[in-house]
Amino acid sequence: MSKLTIPITAACMATLLGGQAAGAVFTCLDANGHRTFTDLGCPRHTTPERSAPPPPATQFLPFAPLDEAESARLAALQKRLQERAKQHRRTQAARRSDRARDQARRGQRCDAVKASLRALQQRRRKGYSLAEASALDAEDAALRAERATVCP
């Protein structure tokens, strides 16, 4: 070992430990005497040599009591928040109602389109003239296109 090995190792350790100050660092020694450092605990084939001390306990400071002006402001903010929550619930209920109404209308329109298609098929089965054929084909195409957009 050279004279610089220990200072370089100490500098590397200081750098490593500086970045890991929040968690414990484990020093592990394997069967060949190689030392490894980890923050996840020692692997099975190694033995722990020593551990860094756990981080200090966090100390919380109590809040200062609120004065009357701050209490009034907090109460006003809470009231605004409750009013917004009520308005949001009303808006959501209205949207659900609108969606249900639209779905019902769409269902009614789908039923009407299907009934029109059945009536068109009945007219075709009864027979039609060549002049009516293009009009019936156009009506059939329009009803099928509408059914594709209206019916699920």
Residue frames as qw, qx, qy, qz and C-alpha x, y, z in Angstrom:
[[0.000, 0.887, 0.462, 0.000, 0.00, 0.00, 0.00],
 [0.405, 0.428, -0.032, 0.807, 1.25, 3.43, -0.84],
 [0.170, -0.210, -0.448, 0.852, 1.19, 6.47, 1.42],
 [0.287, 0.012, -0.172, -0.942, -1.73, 7.96, -0.57],
 [0.335, -0.252, -0.871, -0.257, -4.10, 4.99, -0.23],
 [0.221, -0.492, -0.707, 0.457, -5.52, 5.95, 3.16],
 [0.063, 0.412, 0.114, -0.902, -6.08, 9.67, 2.35],
 [0.291, 0.052, -0.595, -0.748, -7.67, 8.84, -1.02],
 [0.321, -0.337, -0.884, -0.053, -9.90, 6.23, 0.60],
 [0.126, -0.486, -0.546, 0.671, -10.89, 8.71, 3.30],
 [0.159, 0.293, -0.171, -0.927, -11.71, 11.37, 0.67],
 [0.338, -0.102, -0.771, -0.530, -13.80, 8.88, -1.31],
 [0.276, -0.418, -0.832, 0.237, -15.63, 7.81, 1.84],
 [0.009, -0.425, -0.309, 0.851, -16.34, 11.43, 2.77],
 [0.277, 0.146, -0.434, -0.844, -17.78, 12.01, -0.69],
 [0.379, -0.215, -0.859, -0.269, -19.89, 8.86, -0.52],
 [0.254, -0.447, -0.730, 0.451, -21.10, 9.52, 2.99],
 [0.052, 0.277, 0.078, -0.956, -21.87, 13.14, 2.19],
 [0.394, -0.004, -0.530, -0.751, -24.35, 12.10, -0.52],
 [0.576, -0.277, -0.753, -0.158, -25.91, 9.41, 1.69],
 [0.014, 0.230, -0.550, 0.803, -26.26, 11.43, 4.89],
 [0.625, -0.200, 0.016, -0.754, -29.98, 10.71, 5.17],
 [0.951, -0.087, -0.186, -0.231, -29.62, 6.90, 5.38],
 [0.703, -0.547, 0.445, 0.091, -27.37, 4.36, 7.09],
 [0.541, 0.636, -0.540, -0.108, -24.22, 3.21, 5.32],
 [0.934, -0.279, 0.220, -0.033, -23.13, -0.40, 5.87],
 [0.137, 0.698, -0.695, -0.104, -19.51, -1.48, 5.67],
 [0.976, 0.012, 0.115, -0.185, -19.27, -5.11, 4.53],
 [0.128, -0.634, 0.751, 0.131, -16.27, -7.41, 4.56],
 [0.903, 0.213, -0.235, -0.288, -16.10, -10.48, 2.29],
 [0.955, -0.241, 0.096, 0.142, -14.04, -13.71, 2.75],
 [0.732, 0.357, -0.016, 0.580, -11.04, -12.25, 0.86],
 [0.422, -0.468, -0.236, 0.739, -10.91, -9.18, 3.08],
 [0.134, 0.319, 0.358, 0.867, -12.37, -6.78, 0.51],
 [0.028, 0.454, 0.530, -0.716, -14.40, -3.97, 2.01],
 [0.025, 0.444, 0.586, 0.677, -17.57, -2.70, 0.30],
 [0.100, 0.226, 0.405, -0.880, -19.95, 0.09, 1.27],
 [0.149, -0.381, -0.750, -0.519, -23.69, 0.01, 0.69],
 [0.315, -0.122, 0.287, -0.896, -26.88, 1.65, 1.88],
 [0.750, -0.062, -0.373, -0.543, -28.97, -1.48, 1.26],
 [0.826, -0.396, 0.355, -0.188, -27.40, -3.82, 3.83],
 [0.147, -0.536, 0.801, 0.223, -24.65, -6.40, 3.43],
 [0.739, 0.211, -0.500, -0.400, -25.04, -9.24, 0.89],
 [0.941, -0.295, -0.001, -0.168, -25.18, -12.85, 2.20],
 [0.887, 0.177, -0.194, 0.379, -21.58, -13.72, 1.35],
 [0.275, 0.512, -0.322, 0.747, -20.23, -10.79, 3.42],
 [0.479, -0.539, -0.591, 0.362, -20.24, -9.86, 7.08],
 [0.039, -0.938, -0.128, -0.320, -21.11, -6.42, 8.41],
 [0.579, 0.165, -0.384, 0.700, -18.11, -4.62, 9.85],
 [0.113, -0.384, -0.452, 0.797, -19.78, -1.54, 11.30],
 [0.135, 0.727, 0.595, 0.315, -22.67, 0.78, 10.58],
 [0.097, 0.328, -0.070, 0.937, -22.91, 4.51, 10.51],
 [0.088, 0.283, 0.679, -0.672, -25.12, 5.90, 13.27],
 [0.181, 0.647, 0.717, 0.184, -28.79, 6.34, 12.34],
 [0.113, 0.503, 0.145, 0.844, -29.86, 9.81, 11.28],
 [0.013, 0.067, 0.560, -0.826, -30.98, 12.11, 14.09],
 [0.098, 0.593, 0.792, -0.111, -34.65, 12.17, 14.94],
 [0.075, 0.493, 0.328, 0.802, -36.66, 14.90, 13.27],
 [0.132, -0.407, -0.565, 0.706, -37.84, 17.59, 15.60],
 [0.032, 0.640, 0.557, 0.528, -41.07, 19.39, 14.82],
 [0.080, -0.057, -0.322, 0.942, -41.81, 22.85, 16.06],
 [0.135, 0.632, 0.733, -0.213, -45.38, 23.79, 17.03],
 [0.172, 0.579, 0.368, 0.707, -47.18, 26.46, 15.05],
 [0.010, -0.028, -0.346, 0.938, -47.85, 29.78, 16.66],
 [0.207, 0.556, 0.750, -0.292, -51.51, 30.28, 17.62],
 [0.189, 0.498, 0.501, 0.682, -53.68, 32.12, 15.09],
 [0.041, 0.210, 0.316, -0.924, -54.85, 35.62, 15.89],
 [0.438, 0.526, 0.549, -0.480, -58.43, 36.79, 15.21],
 [0.408, 0.664, -0.267, -0.567, -57.68, 38.17, 11.73],
 [0.145, 0.346, -0.891, -0.257, -55.99, 34.95, 10.63],
 [0.270, 0.207, 0.902, -0.265, -58.81, 32.86, 12.11],
 [0.477, 0.618, 0.278, -0.560, -61.39, 34.95, 10.23],
 [0.342, 0.596, -0.548, -0.477, -59.41, 34.64, 6.99],
 [0.025, -0.158, 0.985, 0.058, -59.10, 30.87, 7.45],
 [0.386, 0.389, 0.731, -0.407, -62.85, 30.58, 8.12],
 [0.473, 0.662, -0.040, -0.581, -63.61, 32.60, 4.97],
 [0.234, 0.468, -0.779, -0.344, -61.32, 30.37, 2.90],
 [0.178, 0.052, 0.974, -0.130, -62.93, 27.24, 4.30],
 [0.463, 0.535, 0.470, -0.527, -66.39, 28.63, 3.48],
 [0.421, 0.636, -0.368, -0.532, -65.30, 29.41, -0.11],
 [0.070, 0.294, -0.940, -0.160, -63.90, 25.90, -0.43],
 [0.316, 0.265, 0.858, -0.305, -67.16, 24.35, 0.79],
 [0.486, 0.634, 0.170, -0.576, -69.18, 26.52, -1.61],
 [0.323, 0.554, -0.636, -0.430, -66.97, 25.47, -4.51],
 [0.101, -0.086, 0.991, -0.026, -67.36, 21.82, -3.52],
 [0.439, 0.459, 0.628, -0.450, -71.17, 22.21, -3.48],
 [0.457, 0.680, -0.162, -0.550, -71.09, 23.92, -6.88],
 [0.138, 0.417, -0.856, -0.273, -68.87, 21.16, -8.25],
 [0.265, 0.146, 0.935, -0.186, -71.29, 18.48, -6.99],
 [0.482, 0.608, 0.357, -0.520, -74.21, 20.34, -8.60],
 [0.351, 0.647, -0.468, -0.489, -72.34, 20.67, -11.88],
 [0.011, -0.232, 0.965, 0.123, -71.44, 16.98, -11.87],
 [0.382, 0.348, 0.787, -0.337, -75.06, 16.03, -11.14],
 [0.478, 0.682, 0.057, -0.550, -76.26, 18.25, -14.00],
 [0.233, 0.533, -0.719, -0.381, -73.72, 16.67, -16.36],
 [0.179, 0.001, 0.982, -0.055, -74.85, 13.17, -15.36],
 [0.448, 0.534, 0.549, -0.461, -78.47, 14.19, -15.94],
 [0.408, 0.690, -0.265, -0.536, -77.62, 15.68, -19.35],
 [0.075, 0.360, -0.897, -0.245, -75.72, 12.53, -20.33],
 [0.304, 0.220, 0.903, -0.209, -78.64, 10.33, -19.28],
 [0.466, 0.655, 0.279, -0.525, -81.08, 12.54, -21.21],
 [0.313, 0.635, -0.529, -0.469, -78.84, 12.49, -24.31],
 [0.082, -0.174, 0.977, 0.089, -78.48, 8.73, -24.07],
 [0.416, 0.421, 0.727, -0.347, -82.27, 8.33, -23.85],
 [0.449, 0.718, -0.031, -0.531, -82.76, 10.62, -26.87],
 [0.158, 0.512, -0.770, -0.346, -80.11, 8.71, -28.79],
 [0.254, 0.057, 0.962, -0.088, -81.85, 5.44, -27.92],
 [0.481, 0.592, 0.473, -0.442, -85.18, 6.81, -29.13],
 [0.378, 0.715, -0.334, -0.484, -83.60, 8.07, -32.36],
 [0.041, -0.327, 0.925, 0.189, -81.91, 4.69, -32.86],
 [0.394, 0.301, 0.839, -0.223, -85.25, 2.92, -32.45],
 [0.469, 0.713, 0.171, -0.492, -86.85, 5.32, -34.96],
 [0.229, 0.624, -0.622, -0.414, -84.08, 4.74, -37.52],
 [0.170, -0.102, 0.979, 0.047, -84.38, 0.96, -37.12],
 [0.456, 0.501, 0.640, -0.362, -88.16, 1.20, -37.56],
 [0.411, 0.742, -0.155, -0.507, -87.66, 3.29, -40.72],
 [0.076, 0.447, -0.841, -0.294, -85.24, 0.67, -42.09],
 [0.317, 0.166, 0.925, -0.127, -87.76, -2.11, -41.39],
 [0.473, 0.662, 0.356, -0.460, -90.49, -0.10, -43.14],
 [0.285, 0.685, -0.476, -0.473, -88.19, 0.46, -46.11],
 [0.101, -0.205, 0.962, 0.149, -87.50, -3.28, -46.33],
 [0.422, 0.417, 0.747, -0.298, -91.26, -3.95, -46.27],
 [0.439, 0.738, -0.006, -0.512, -91.79, -1.49, -49.16],
 [0.156, 0.542, -0.740, -0.367, -89.07, -3.23, -51.14],
 [0.256, 0.021, 0.966, -0.039, -90.60, -6.65, -50.52],
 [0.478, 0.573, 0.514, -0.423, -93.98, -5.45, -51.75],
 [0.578, 0.405, 0.487, 0.514, -92.36, -4.32, -54.99],
 [0.036, -0.798, -0.032, 0.601, -91.46, -0.99, -56.48],
 [0.663, 0.737, 0.120, 0.045, -90.95, 0.55, -59.90],
 [0.749, 0.179, 0.009, 0.637, -87.61, 1.21, -61.50],
 [0.077, 0.741, 0.017, 0.667, -88.10, 4.95, -61.02],
 [0.614, -0.738, 0.046, -0.276, -88.51, 4.41, -57.25],
 [0.929, -0.053, -0.187, 0.316, -85.38, 2.20, -57.01],
 [0.471, 0.401, -0.232, 0.751, -82.83, 5.03, -56.91],
 [0.337, -0.635, 0.106, -0.688, -84.89, 6.96, -54.34],
 [0.895, -0.413, -0.076, -0.149, -85.21, 3.83, -52.15],
 [0.829, 0.118, -0.225, 0.497, -81.47, 3.15, -52.45],
 [0.182, 0.544, -0.210, 0.792, -80.65, 6.73, -51.43],
 [0.596, -0.593, 0.055, -0.538, -83.05, 6.56, -48.48],
 [0.959, -0.210, -0.166, 0.088, -81.60, 3.18, -47.45],
 [0.647, 0.290, -0.263, 0.654, -78.02, 4.53, -47.59],
 [0.102, -0.603, 0.179, -0.771, -78.98, 7.61, -45.55],
 [0.781, -0.502, -0.012, -0.371, -80.77, 5.53, -42.89],
 [0.933, -0.059, -0.210, 0.288, -77.84, 3.08, -42.61],
 [0.415, 0.436, -0.264, 0.754, -75.38, 5.97, -42.22],
 [0.380, -0.603, 0.135, -0.688, -77.56, 7.51, -39.52],
 [0.922, -0.341, -0.131, -0.130, -77.87, 4.14, -37.76],
 [0.787, 0.169, -0.298, 0.513, -74.06, 3.86, -37.74],
 [0.180, 0.437, -0.286, 0.834, -73.74, 7.20, -35.97],
 [0.520, -0.469, 0.080, -0.709, -76.76, 7.03, -33.64],
 [0.939, -0.262, -0.102, -0.199, -76.95, 3.38, -32.60],
 [0.386, -0.703, 0.597, -0.007, -74.22, 1.87, -30.42]]
